[in-house]
Amino acid sequence: SFSCEACLMKKVIVGMSGGIDSSVAAYLLKEQGYEVVGVSLKHLSDEMSNMKNKTCCSLDDINDARIVCFALSIPHYVINLEKEFTREVITEFLKEYRRGSTPNPCVICNERVKIKALIDLAKKLNFDFVATGHYAKKSDNGLLLFSDSIKDQSYMLYRLKKEDLDMMLFPLENIPKTRVREIARENNIVTHDKKDSQGICFAPNGYEVFLNDTLELKEGNFIDNKGNIIGKHKGYALYTIGQRKHLGLKLPYPVFITKIDKDKNEITVGNFEELLIDTIEIKNYIFHKNLEFLLNKEMIARPRFSSRGLSGKLYIIDDKLYFKYFEKNAQNAKGQHIVFYLDNELVGGGEIK
């Protein structure tokens, strides 16, 4: 399990979400001799926090974090980040959907809001470390793929700079989720039977409801690859490349979204084979090793958080960065983040263009 010989009296801020993972992280650090302070980040408005189908990060979750900290006899504080979260995450999320892209708000939230706020606070108060309940494992240069690749959350942290990672601790880095629940139960941590959160925090009723409520959507045409109109859609921003379900098309055969034209408000559908590609361009990328060193090396790419990984190589043509898979696949969607691993070490990533 996680250990540190020089941890006595080292001060650490633990990001407390009110979930089981951050609760156990705080418990482990205190047991190992750290001076622990719990900090919860209130980034949702009261209206969002009190939604009926809330997924995480609600006022109830902050209260759970406070209860855990009280039981562990550690201080607990709450920082309000509503303005920053609205500006950096929600506004950008809506902007990307207007462009016909499929963004991942959690990646940007970690980079620009949540972990940024915790590290800034730690530096301001002269704390030694920041810790979270992420299932991630540190290496000398950055992050390694977590041993249980299904739970691995390094994907969500790929945009963090090395100097930020140097300040971070991941107490769960060698502990499977089943053991985390056992630790919580054995030590009477109140969140031991709390369900894992799913979905995005600011859209607990789903993407479609949130986008319908916030964007001015107009009905448009579904067309086939020959331009024939085959049905009506509710607004291009509600759909994503590769989508098959919930299209509302009454056809005797399955179809998949293959193209979204925001300017014409048209969505093209076709066969699954039309989604299969082996080369993508990457924008807004960040790498933790020299890019020249990484070019043409065989590595594993995860073009979405749920991906188990696909092999291929990076290369540059006309100053543009591309990734070529060894086999065609249908996992790529414009706006999603693709993250790269070399020998199980996270080396960088970017957005699919």
N, C-alpha and C positions, 0 to 999 in steps of 0.2 A: 504494500500500500504506500501512499504518499508519505514521505518522511523528509526531515531536514534537521541536520545536526546543529545548525547555528540559528535555530528559530527562536530561542528563548528571548523574550522581550522584544522581538521584532514586531512592528506594528503593521496590521493588515486591515484594509477595508474590504468587506465582503459585500458584493452586490446581492441583496436579498429580494428575490422576486415573490416570495411567499410560497414557493413550490418546494417539493421534497429535495431536489438536487442542491439548491443553494442552502437549504437548511442543514443538510448533512455536511456540506462543505464548511460551513461555519463551525459546526460541532467538531469536525476533525481538526481544524486549525487550532481551536481552543485546546483540545486534548494534546496537541503537539507542542503547546507552550507559547503560541503566538498571543499577542495582545490584539484582540479582535473587536472591530466595530462594524455593526451591520448598517448598511445604507440601502434604502429602497428609493427607486426613482419613479415619481409620479409623472407620467408623460401623457396620460389620457385625461380628457376633460371629465368632469363629474358625470355628465350625461353619458359619455361612452363607458365610463367605469361602472355605471349602474344598469347597463343594458341587460335584458333578461338572459340572453344566450352568451354572456361574456366568456371569453376563452382564457384570458390571463390578464395580469397587470391591473386588476380592478382594485377598488378600495378594500374589498374583502381580502384580496391577496396581500395588500400592504398590512392589513390588520393581522393576518396569519404570520407575516414576517415579524411583526412586533411581538406577538405571543411567543414565537420561537426564541427571539433574542432575550426576552424576559426570562424564559425557562433556562437559557444558557448563561444568564447573568452577564450579558454583554450589552453595551449601549446600542440604541437603534435610532436612526435619523431618517428623515424623508426629504428628498430634494425635488423641487417642482421643475420639470423640464417640458411643460406643455408647449410653450412657444417654440422651443428648439425642435421638438418632435414634429409639430405641425409643419414647420418650415422645411426641415431637412428630409422628412420621411413621407408624411401624408401628401404634401404639395407635390413632391417629386414623383410619388406613386401615381397620382392622378395625371401628371404631365406625361409620364411614360405610356399610360393607357390611352391617352389622347393620340399618341404617336403610333398606336397599333402595336406596342411592345408589351411584353409580359415581365414586369420587374419583380425583384425579390427584395421587399422592404426590410427584412430582418438583417441582411448583410449590411445595408447602408446605415441602419439604426445602430448597429454595433460600432461601425467606423466613426460615425459623425455625432452620435448622441449618447447612448448608454455607457459604453466602455470609455469613451472620450471623457464623459463627465466624471466617472469614477477615478480615472487616472489624473485628470486635472485637480480633483479634490485631494487625492493622495499627495501629489506634489506640493499643493498649497499648504497642507497640514504636516508636511514632512513625514508621511507614512512611508514604510519600506515597500509595501506590496499592495496590489489589488487582486482579489480572488473572486472567481465565479464558479457556478455549478456546471459549467460546460464539460461535455465529454470530449476533452482534447488533451493531447500529450505534448509537452514541450521537448524540443531538441536543442542542441547547442546554437543552431542558427534560426530556429523558429518553432514550427510545429510538425509533429509526426501524425500519421494516420492513426486514429484510436484503434485499439486491438479489436473492438467490436465495430466493424465498419458500418453496420446498420445504425448504430447510435452516434457514430462520429460526428462532431460538430465543428471540426476544423474548417469545413466549407464556409460556415457562417463567420469565421474570424480571419479569413484569408487576407483582408485588406488592412489588418493591423500592422503597423510598422514594428521593426525589430526592437526599437527602443521602448515601445509600449509593451511588447511581449516580455521583455526583460523584467518588467515590473510586475508581471502577472503570475499568479499561482493557480493551478488547476488541481485541487485536492482529489478530484474523482478520476484522475488520469489513468489509474490502473485498476479501477473498481467497476465491475459490471453492474448494470442497473438493478438486477435482482438483489445483489449484495447491498446496494445503497438503500433499498427498501428495508432489508433486514436490519441494517445499522440504525435506521430511523425508528423501527419498531422496538428494537432491543433497548433503545435509550429514550423511549417515550416521547419522541419528537412528534408534535401534534399533526404534522403534515404527512405522516408515514403512509397513510392510505389515500392521499390526495391523487386524483387522476392527472396524468400528463396533459398539458395544454396542447390544443391543436388549432390550426387556423391562425390568421393574423389578428392581433389584439384589437385593432381599431375597426375590424369588420366581422364581429362575432356572428352576424347573420349571413355571412358569405359575401364573396366578391360582388356577385350580381346585384344584391340588395344595396350594398354600399355605393357601387358605381351608379346605379339607377337614382339614388338619392342625391348624388353630388355632381354628376355630369349631365349636360343637356344632350341626351341621346336621341337619335333619329332612326326611324326604321329604314332599312335598306334592303338590297337584293343579295340573295345567295345565287351564285352563278357556277356553272361547270367550267371546265378548262377550255371550252369552245365559246364561252360568253353567253350561253343560254341561261335565262333566268329560271331557277327551279324552286324558288321559295323566298320568303321574307325573313330577315333577321331583326332583332330588337335594337341594334346599335353596335357598330363594329367593336367598340371598346369592351363589350361583354364577352368577347371570344378570344381564343388563343390558337396559335398554330399547332396542329396535331390533334385538336379537340374532335371527339367523335360523338359524345353524349350531349343531350340537352340542346340539340340544334333545332328541334321542332320540325324537321323535314320528314315527310311521309314518302319514303322511297323503299323499294323492295330489296335494296342492298345497302350495306354500310358505306358511309362517306366520311372523310376527314377534312378538316380545314387545312388548306395548303397555302393560302395567301390571303392577306388582309390589306386592302387598299383604302386607307383612311380618307384620301382626297375624294374618291368616288363613293365612299361609304359602301363598298362592295366586298363581299367575302367569297373567295373561290373555294370550292370543295372538290375532292377527287379521291383517288384510290390511295391506300396506305403506301404503296410503292413510290408514289410521288413525294413522300416525305423523306425518303431515304437519301441521305447525302453523306459525303465523306470529307468535305472541306468546309470550314467556316472561317469568317474573318472575326477578329477580336478587337474591341476598342476599350478605352478607359482601363487599361491593364496596369497591374502592379506586380513586380517580381522581387523576390527576396534573395535571389542569386543573379549573377550576371547573365543577362539575356543571351549574349553571344555564346556563353558556355552551354546554355540549354538548347540552342537551336539544333535540330536534327537528331536529338537524343530521344530514344524511345521512353515514353512516360505514360502515366495514367491520367486521364481527364475525367472530371465529373461535370457534365454540362447542366446538371440540376442537382438539388440537394438529395433527392431520392436515388440518384444514379449510383450503382455499385462500381462504376469506373469502366472506361473504354480506352484501349491503347491507341497511340498515334505519335506524331512528331510535330513540333513547332517549326515554322519557317517564315521568312520575310521575303516579300516581293514588292518592289516599288515603295519601300518604307511602310508597308502595311503588314500586320502580323496575322498569320493564319495558323490553324491547326488542322492537320490532315489525319483522319482516323484510318486505321488499317482496314476497317470494315464499315460499310455504310450503316447508318442508324437513323432513328426518327426521334431522338431525344433533344433536339436543338430547337429553341424558341428565341426569337429576337428579344433582347432585353434581359434574358436570364444570365446568371453568372456561371462561368466555366472555370473550374479550379484544377490546378495541375500538381501532380505528385511525381517525384523522382525517387525511386528506392524508398517509397513510403514516406518521404519528407515533402511537406507542402512547400512548393517553390514559387507559387504565384497564381494569378488568375486575372480575369477581366470579364467584360460583358460581350455576349454574342451579338454581332452586328448584322 
